[in-house]
């Protein structure tokens, strides 16, 4: 990570949209030594600064939250974003985030399986406000959960941060074979623009629907990155 300060959220969101990006994504990262602003705050600001583009999380770590608290935050963001919101969810992948909040990292998958249906029911059930349709729920996970994303979610977030292109392409075949709908490769680094361009072409040729790149502070200009997309 660069030590350069992040740009102001509203200004950065407008720069990305002006460069031609069609969606804006942000993660939930809490205990890793660098401030990554809260995704709900970030997307609320981006919603007021932009029009028309999708706003999404990649991802919210469901086991870090009580389902009612998380549903309340989602409903609050929906009131600002409307139908532009997509909700990427995950069991979490980093023990430090869980330790900081005194959550049990070892039970994260069981907690995730239990809490996602509760989250959907709370969003749609009307106990926290007028009933609304849940935004698209996208599963960010790996292994056996790729098939679960196809069966139970509106899409799959395939993180390129720790996986190779070949690994993602192989998992994508399995996801489509299981009947999966939207497939998004996300957190694709842009430290080497040539390598990124090659990877983007391979993902597009394989049938991924979207790609989400990771432009860190001090990284290349948004227009340079946007020009890489096939």
VENDA-V647460 format. One record per residue. N is the residue number from 1. RES is the residue in one letter. OMEGA is omega in whole degrees, 0 to 359 (999 if undefined). Layout:
n=N res=RES omega=OMEGA
n=N res=RES omega=OMEGA
//
This chain:
n=1 res=X omega=177
n=2 res=X omega=175
n=3 res=X omega=179
n=4 res=X omega=181
n=5 res=X omega=178
n=6 res=X omega=178
n=7 res=X omega=176
n=8 res=X omega=190
n=9 res=X omega=183
n=10 res=X omega=181
n=11 res=X omega=180
n=12 res=X omega=178
n=13 res=X omega=180
n=14 res=X omega=178
n=15 res=X omega=180
n=16 res=X omega=179
n=17 res=X omega=179
n=18 res=X omega=179
n=19 res=X omega=176
n=20 res=X omega=178
n=21 res=X omega=186
n=22 res=X omega=178
n=23 res=X omega=179
n=24 res=X omega=186
n=25 res=X omega=177
n=26 res=X omega=182
n=27 res=X omega=168
n=28 res=X omega=181
n=29 res=X omega=190
n=30 res=X omega=193
n=31 res=X omega=188
n=32 res=X omega=171
n=33 res=X omega=178
n=34 res=X omega=179
n=35 res=X omega=169
n=36 res=X omega=187
n=37 res=X omega=180
n=38 res=X omega=184
n=39 res=X omega=181
n=40 res=X omega=175
n=41 res=X omega=182
n=42 res=X omega=183
n=43 res=X omega=176
n=44 res=X omega=177
n=45 res=X omega=180
n=46 res=X omega=180
n=47 res=X omega=181
n=48 res=X omega=184
n=49 res=X omega=185
n=50 res=X omega=175
n=51 res=X omega=168
n=52 res=X omega=184
n=53 res=X omega=176
n=54 res=X omega=177
n=55 res=X omega=191
n=56 res=X omega=175
n=57 res=X omega=178
n=58 res=X omega=0
n=59 res=X omega=168
n=60 res=X omega=180
n=61 res=X omega=189
n=62 res=X omega=183
n=63 res=X omega=177
n=64 res=X omega=188
n=65 res=X omega=164
n=66 res=X omega=183
n=67 res=X omega=181
n=68 res=X omega=178
n=69 res=X omega=181
n=70 res=X omega=178
n=71 res=X omega=178
n=72 res=X omega=179
n=73 res=X omega=178
n=74 res=X omega=179
n=75 res=X omega=178
n=76 res=X omega=179
n=77 res=X omega=176
n=78 res=X omega=179
n=79 res=X omega=179
n=80 res=X omega=187
n=81 res=X omega=187
n=82 res=X omega=186
n=83 res=X omega=175
n=84 res=X omega=188
n=85 res=X omega=167
n=86 res=X omega=188
n=87 res=X omega=173
n=88 res=X omega=183
n=89 res=X omega=176
n=90 res=X omega=173
n=91 res=X omega=185
n=92 res=X omega=185
n=93 res=X omega=188
n=94 res=X omega=187
n=95 res=X omega=183
n=96 res=X omega=178
n=97 res=X omega=181
n=98 res=X omega=181
n=99 res=X omega=180
n=100 res=X omega=181
n=101 res=X omega=179
n=102 res=X omega=176
n=103 res=X omega=182
n=104 res=X omega=181
n=105 res=X omega=185
n=106 res=X omega=182
n=107 res=X omega=189
n=108 res=X omega=182
n=109 res=X omega=177
n=110 res=X omega=178
n=111 res=X omega=179
n=112 res=X omega=181
n=113 res=X omega=180
n=114 res=X omega=191
n=115 res=X omega=181
n=116 res=X omega=176
n=117 res=X omega=177
n=118 res=X omega=178
n=119 res=X omega=180
n=120 res=X omega=181
n=121 res=X omega=180
n=122 res=X omega=178
n=123 res=X omega=188
n=124 res=X omega=190
n=125 res=X omega=177
n=126 res=X omega=181
n=127 res=X omega=179
n=128 res=X omega=183
n=129 res=X omega=178
n=130 res=X omega=179
n=131 res=X omega=177
n=132 res=X omega=173
n=133 res=X omega=177
n=134 res=X omega=173
n=135 res=X omega=175
n=136 res=X omega=179
n=137 res=X omega=184
n=138 res=X omega=182
n=139 res=X omega=173
n=140 res=X omega=182
n=141 res=X omega=189
n=142 res=X omega=177
n=143 res=X omega=181
n=144 res=X omega=181
n=145 res=X omega=174
n=146 res=X omega=177
n=147 res=X omega=178
n=148 res=X omega=176
n=149 res=X omega=180
n=150 res=X omega=186
n=151 res=X omega=195
n=152 res=X omega=185
n=153 res=X omega=181
n=154 res=X omega=179
n=155 res=X omega=183
n=156 res=X omega=174
n=157 res=X omega=182
n=158 res=X omega=185
n=159 res=X omega=176
n=160 res=X omega=186
n=161 res=X omega=181
n=162 res=X omega=182
n=163 res=X omega=177
n=164 res=X omega=177
n=165 res=X omega=180
n=166 res=X omega=179
n=167 res=X omega=181
n=168 res=X omega=180
n=169 res=X omega=178
n=170 res=X omega=179
n=171 res=X omega=179
n=172 res=X omega=177
n=173 res=X omega=180
n=174 res=X omega=179
n=175 res=X omega=180
n=176 res=X omega=179
n=177 res=X omega=179
n=178 res=X omega=178
n=179 res=X omega=182
n=180 res=X omega=180
n=181 res=X omega=185
n=182 res=X omega=178
n=183 res=X omega=185
n=184 res=X omega=170
n=185 res=X omega=187
n=186 res=X omega=181
n=187 res=X omega=180
n=188 res=X omega=183
n=189 res=X omega=179
n=190 res=X omega=180
n=191 res=X omega=176
n=192 res=X omega=187
n=193 res=X omega=179
n=194 res=X omega=179
n=195 res=X omega=178
n=196 res=X omega=180
n=197 res=X omega=178
n=198 res=X omega=181
n=199 res=X omega=180
n=200 res=X omega=178
n=201 res=X omega=181
n=202 res=X omega=179
n=203 res=X omega=179
n=204 res=X omega=181
n=205 res=X omega=180
n=206 res=X omega=177
n=207 res=X omega=171
n=208 res=X omega=183
n=209 res=X omega=184
n=210 res=X omega=173
n=211 res=X omega=180
n=212 res=X omega=182
n=213 res=X omega=181
n=214 res=X omega=177
n=215 res=X omega=182
n=216 res=X omega=176
n=217 res=X omega=183
n=218 res=X omega=181
n=219 res=X omega=182
n=220 res=X omega=179
n=221 res=X omega=180
n=222 res=X omega=182
n=223 res=X omega=178
n=224 res=X omega=182
n=225 res=X omega=181
n=226 res=X omega=180
n=227 res=X omega=180
n=228 res=X omega=187
n=229 res=X omega=182
n=230 res=X omega=999
//
